[in-house]
Amino acid sequence: LPASASRLSAIEALMRELGCAPGQTVFCGDSGSDLEILASRIPSVLVANSRPDVQELALELAEEAGTLAQLHIAEGGFLGMNGNYSAGILEGVAHYHPDTLHWMEKDHEQ
């Protein structure tokens, strides 16, 4: 990889390769190494178990970049889950793609 490579540039390259628009992509992260993507134009989820300082910085960077609408910080409560780890990912996917709720809720009821 070139020295200028980053997680964001790698994801953007993958999106181009697959023909995915930002609206067809959801990035999920939990740490400071994810901040560049969390503050980008790519819809992103910061899971609830991320550190409070990472949450604050992600919000600050997204506000500076004008991308607050593309950042969701998982809070928990979605389908009775706590918003941590994969529960935060599912919460974020449902946030950005509410059309997925019907299959998530159906699977939850079983």
C-alpha contacts under 8 A as a table, 3 or more apart, distances in Angstrom:
res1	aa1	res2	aa2	distance
1	L	5	A	6.19
2	P	5	A	5.41
5	A	9	S	6.00
5	A	10	A	6.90
6	S	9	S	5.16
6	S	10	A	6.12
7	R	10	A	5.07
7	R	11	I	6.17
7	R	34	D	7.60
7	R	36	E	7.83
7	R	37	I	7.24
8	L	11	I	5.16
8	L	12	E	6.08
8	L	36	E	6.52
8	L	37	I	5.34
9	S	12	E	5.02
9	S	13	A	6.03
10	A	13	A	5.09
10	A	14	L	6.20
11	I	14	L	5.00
11	I	15	M	6.06
12	E	15	M	4.98
12	E	16	R	6.19
13	A	16	R	5.10
13	A	17	E	6.13
14	L	17	E	4.97
14	L	18	L	6.11
15	M	18	L	5.18
15	M	19	G	5.75
15	M	20	C	4.80
15	M	21	A	6.82
15	M	22	P	7.93
15	M	25	T	8.00
16	R	19	G	4.95
16	R	20	C	6.28
16	R	21	A	7.95
17	E	20	C	7.88
20	C	23	G	7.91
20	C	24	Q	5.82
20	C	25	T	6.88
21	A	24	Q	5.31
21	A	25	T	6.77
22	P	25	T	5.17
22	P	26	V	7.73
22	P	41	R	7.05
22	P	42	I	5.09
22	P	43	P	6.70
23	G	26	V	7.70
23	G	42	I	7.37
23	G	43	P	6.92
25	T	42	I	6.82
25	T	43	P	6.62
26	V	42	I	6.80
26	V	43	P	5.13
26	V	44	S	5.45
26	V	45	V	7.33
26	V	92	G	7.80
26	V	93	V	6.81
26	V	96	Y	7.79
27	F	37	I	7.62
27	F	38	L	7.66
27	F	42	I	7.01
27	F	43	P	6.33
27	F	44	S	4.57
27	F	45	V	6.18
28	C	44	S	5.61
28	C	45	V	4.62
28	C	46	L	5.94
28	C	47	V	7.07
28	C	89	I	6.20
28	C	92	G	7.90
29	G	34	D	5.85
29	G	38	L	7.60
29	G	44	S	7.72
29	G	45	V	6.33
29	G	46	L	5.18
29	G	47	V	6.39
30	D	34	D	6.93
30	D	46	L	5.51
30	D	47	V	5.65
30	D	49	N	7.10
30	D	50	S	4.77
30	D	51	R	7.73
30	D	54	V	7.96
31	S	34	D	5.59
31	S	35	L	7.25
31	S	50	S	6.23
31	S	51	R	7.36
31	S	54	V	6.40
32	G	35	L	5.33
32	G	54	V	5.80
33	S	36	E	7.46
34	D	37	I	5.64
34	D	38	L	6.13
35	L	38	L	4.88
35	L	39	A	6.08
35	L	54	V	7.85
35	L	57	L	7.84
35	L	58	A	5.88
35	L	61	L	7.92
36	E	39	A	5.48
36	E	40	S	6.33
37	I	40	S	4.94
37	I	41	R	7.92
37	I	42	I	6.96
37	I	44	S	7.37
38	L	42	I	7.50
38	L	43	P	7.76
38	L	44	S	5.44
38	L	45	V	7.16
38	L	46	L	7.35
38	L	58	A	6.37
38	L	62	A	7.25
38	L	70	Q	7.92
38	L	71	L	6.28
39	A	58	A	6.23
39	A	59	L	7.64
39	A	61	L	5.64
39	A	62	A	4.23
39	A	63	E	7.98
39	A	65	A	6.73
39	A	67	T	6.24
39	A	68	L	7.52
39	A	70	Q	7.71
39	A	71	L	6.98
40	S	43	P	7.76
40	S	62	A	7.03
40	S	65	A	7.38
40	S	67	T	6.36
40	S	70	Q	7.44
41	R	67	T	5.94
41	R	70	Q	6.12
42	I	70	Q	6.27
43	P	69	A	7.94
43	P	70	Q	4.33
43	P	71	L	6.07
43	P	72	H	7.87
43	P	96	Y	7.41
44	S	70	Q	5.91
44	S	71	L	4.98
44	S	72	H	6.14
44	S	92	G	7.57
45	V	71	L	5.93
45	V	72	H	4.78
45	V	73	I	5.65
45	V	74	A	6.68
45	V	88	G	7.41
45	V	89	I	6.82
45	V	92	G	5.53
46	L	50	S	6.84
46	L	55	Q	7.32
46	L	71	L	7.49
46	L	72	H	6.31
46	L	73	I	4.75
46	L	74	A	6.09
46	L	88	G	7.49
47	V	50	S	5.82
47	V	73	I	6.13
47	V	74	A	5.02
47	V	75	E	7.80
47	V	83	G	6.11
47	V	84	N	5.50
47	V	85	Y	6.06
47	V	88	G	4.73
47	V	89	I	6.77
48	A	73	I	6.63
48	A	74	A	4.89
48	A	75	E	5.60
48	A	76	G	6.90
48	A	82	N	7.54
48	A	83	G	5.04
48	A	84	N	4.88
48	A	85	Y	7.50
48	A	88	G	6.32
49	N	83	G	7.36
49	N	84	N	4.97
49	N	85	Y	6.91
50	S	54	V	6.64
50	S	55	Q	6.85
51	R	54	V	5.29
51	R	55	Q	6.45
52	P	55	Q	4.99
52	P	56	E	6.20
53	D	56	E	5.08
53	D	57	L	6.12
54	V	57	L	5.14
54	V	58	A	5.96
55	Q	58	A	5.15
55	Q	59	L	6.23
55	Q	73	I	7.45
56	E	59	L	5.25
56	E	60	E	6.19
57	L	60	E	4.95
57	L	61	L	6.03
58	A	61	L	5.22
58	A	62	A	6.00
59	L	62	A	5.16
59	L	63	E	6.02
59	L	68	L	6.98
59	L	71	L	7.71
60	E	63	E	5.16
60	E	64	E	6.24
61	L	64	E	5.06
61	L	65	A	6.12
62	A	65	A	4.99
62	A	66	G	5.90
62	A	67	T	4.87
62	A	68	L	4.99
62	A	71	L	7.19
63	E	66	G	5.03
63	E	67	T	6.12
63	E	68	L	5.43
64	E	67	T	7.79
65	A	68	L	7.89
67	T	70	Q	5.35
67	T	71	L	6.96
68	L	71	L	5.29
69	A	72	H	7.62
72	H	92	G	6.60
72	H	95	H	7.80
73	I	92	G	7.96
74	A	83	G	5.35
74	A	84	N	7.67
74	A	88	G	5.35
74	A	91	E	6.56
74	A	92	G	6.69
75	E	82	N	7.23
75	E	83	G	5.54
75	E	88	G	7.71
76	G	80	G	7.49
76	G	81	M	5.73
76	G	82	N	4.08
76	G	83	G	3.81
76	G	84	N	7.30
76	G	87	A	7.66
76	G	88	G	7.00
76	G	91	E	7.57
77	G	80	G	4.86
77	G	81	M	5.30
77	G	82	N	5.82
77	G	83	G	6.98
78	F	81	M	5.51
78	F	82	N	7.43
78	F	83	G	7.28
78	F	87	A	7.99
78	F	91	E	5.95
79	L	105	E	7.34
79	L	108	H	7.18
81	M	84	N	7.99
81	M	87	A	6.00
82	N	87	A	6.46
82	N	88	G	7.44
83	G	86	S	7.55
83	G	87	A	4.72
83	G	88	G	3.89
83	G	89	I	7.61
83	G	91	E	6.75
84	N	87	A	5.34
84	N	88	G	5.01
85	Y	88	G	5.47
85	Y	89	I	6.68
86	S	89	I	4.83
86	S	90	L	6.26
87	A	90	L	5.22
87	A	91	E	6.19
88	G	91	E	4.95
88	G	92	G	6.09
89	I	92	G	5.10
89	I	93	V	6.17
90	L	93	V	5.09
90	L	94	A	6.17
91	E	94	A	5.23
91	E	95	H	6.12
92	G	95	H	4.83
92	G	96	Y	6.28
93	V	96	Y	5.36
93	V	97	H	5.63
93	V	98	P	7.64
93	V	100	T	7.62
94	A	97	H	4.97
94	A	98	P	4.82
94	A	99	D	7.46
94	A	100	T	6.00
94	A	101	L	5.96
95	H	98	P	5.95
97	H	100	T	5.90
97	H	101	L	7.90
98	P	101	L	5.42
99	D	102	H	6.73
100	T	103	W	5.85
100	T	104	M	6.42
101	L	104	M	5.02
101	L	105	E	5.79
102	H	105	E	5.34
102	H	106	K	6.04
103	W	106	K	4.96
103	W	107	D	6.08
104	M	107	D	5.25
104	M	108	H	6.09
105	E	108	H	4.92
105	E	109	E	6.24
106	K	109	E	5.30
106	K	110	Q	6.72
107	D	110	Q	5.44
